[in-house]
Amino acid sequence: MMILTAFTGASFYYVWVRFVKVHNQTGNLMGLGNRLMAAGICCALYLFLGKALKAFRIGIDRKANLLASEVMTLFSLGALETLISCAITGQFRFFPDFLWRYALLFLVQSAVTCVVIYYMVDLYRHIFPPYEVLEIYKSGDVRKLHFMNDRPDKYHIADMVCIDEGLDRVFTMMDGYDAVLINDIPSEIKNDILKECFNRDKRVYFTPKISDIISKKSEDINLFDTPLYLCRNAGLQPIQLIVKRIFDCLISIVGLIVLSPVFLVVALAIRAEDHGPVFYRQRRVTIGGREFDMLKFRSMVVDAEKDGRPRPAGEDDDRITKVGRRIRPVRIDELPQLINILKGDMSIVGPRPERVEHVAMYTEEIPEFAYRLKVKGGLTGPAQVFGRYNTDALNKLKMDLFYITNYSILLDLQILFETVKILVQKESTAGFSEEKREEIHDA
């Protein structure tokens, strides 16, 4: 992190000094103190933005995520420094000169820092091998076993043990591994294993239950001689709702204006391919169970669901049009929902609105699924950022509940930035398997 910060600050300092020499006629900004202050502001902003956008999580995040975070950090830094430099010098008439200098600086910084980060990750992985993990599961639970093997650079599920074999067997096996993964097992047994891991100083990972997520935001109450936690469960406060609505309106209006050329090109392409309708309307459910028609650019053939029953897109779905195969991976088909946001049906960030049929099906299977309806559905949300298109309903619910119980405008901004990053991840748009599609269709 210090290497990246030093390079960023030094390269900014070089550009800043050259600019001031040309445009600061009085020379009062060329003092050593002023120059160091300019470089210091740059470094401080870089550290703040980098931490907020997760640009320094070397050894934790994937390379693609890190590189995307670094580019976004430098882009945001360049935009802020352009405005700050204009303000400090009082030379707003030289804004175009500021702009091209910082644009060139952004390109150079991005190229250099991305190369450095790429090799830093390789070095980290060479020095720190993946954790050898013992996975603990309950019999019959095969839904999410071995999911940590999706990150072979960090984790390796070396062995498994079923809780039916007894806690003595589980505790005996622990010693041979770096960490323990507790999958979805009964809370009483999970608590016993957690306490034993604490006793042995053993690293432990566990999949949270819904009650764990709700209680995570609890407050300490130190009024008695007994520890007490308080979960307010009050939902979003009125001021939060007002700020969120203003945020939604501003983003959607700006988005519709800036992206209007994209709307025009996509609309013409869809119309030219098969002369069908440009938009596709789908009945979805938002806050309080209210239904609305969600807009999308049509990415499938007309009458893709002739029988009127839901059939989610598969991995190699022949219903997807040629235009659809271009716009779906980068989520362009979702852009018309900015109109839904402006109307108040949706928010920019929130749990993804589900189809009416899916809400009924998932709620029957998981009654707590209705908790997602405490807030408006969103164009993007935690399940879209941290999950996948085909993530199962229970895990989507857990991610959405974490958002609802920890809401803040800063969290909204973080998810927006994360949304840009996932556009480079193919797995985030992976379709449902044929087996899962038929399961949903037949439900």
Secondary structure as GFF3:
##gff-version 3
##sequence-region A 1 443
A	DSSP	alpha_helix	2	23	.	.	.	ID=ss1
A	DSSP	alpha_helix	32	52	.	.	.	ID=ss2
A	DSSP	alpha_helix	63	89	.	.	.	ID=ss3
A	DSSP	three_ten_helix	92	94	.	.	.	ID=ss4
A	DSSP	alpha_helix	95	127	.	.	.	ID=ss5
A	DSSP	beta_strand	131	137	.	.	.	ID=ss6
A	DSSP	three_ten_helix	147	150	.	.	.	ID=ss7
A	DSSP	beta_strand	155	162	.	.	.	ID=ss8
A	DSSP	three_ten_helix	163	165	.	.	.	ID=ss9
A	DSSP	alpha_helix	167	174	.	.	.	ID=ss10
A	DSSP	beta_strand	179	182	.	.	.	ID=ss11
A	DSSP	alpha_helix	187	199	.	.	.	ID=ss12
A	DSSP	beta_strand	203	206	.	.	.	ID=ss13
A	DSSP	alpha_helix	210	215	.	.	.	ID=ss14
A	DSSP	beta_strand	219	221	.	.	.	ID=ss15
A	DSSP	beta_strand	228	230	.	.	.	ID=ss16
A	DSSP	alpha_helix	238	258	.	.	.	ID=ss17
A	DSSP	alpha_helix	260	274	.	.	.	ID=ss18
A	DSSP	beta_strand	279	285	.	.	.	ID=ss19
A	DSSP	three_ten_helix	287	289	.	.	.	ID=ss20
A	DSSP	beta_strand	291	297	.	.	.	ID=ss21
A	DSSP	alpha_helix	322	327	.	.	.	ID=ss22
A	DSSP	three_ten_helix	332	334	.	.	.	ID=ss23
A	DSSP	alpha_helix	337	343	.	.	.	ID=ss24
A	DSSP	beta_strand	347	349	.	.	.	ID=ss25
A	DSSP	alpha_helix	356	365	.	.	.	ID=ss26
A	DSSP	three_ten_helix	367	374	.	.	.	ID=ss27
A	DSSP	beta_strand	378	380	.	.	.	ID=ss28
A	DSSP	alpha_helix	382	386	.	.	.	ID=ss29
A	DSSP	alpha_helix	393	405	.	.	.	ID=ss30
A	DSSP	alpha_helix	409	422	.	.	.	ID=ss31
A	DSSP	three_ten_helix	426	429	.	.	.	ID=ss32
A	DSSP	alpha_helix	434	442	.	.	.	ID=ss33
###
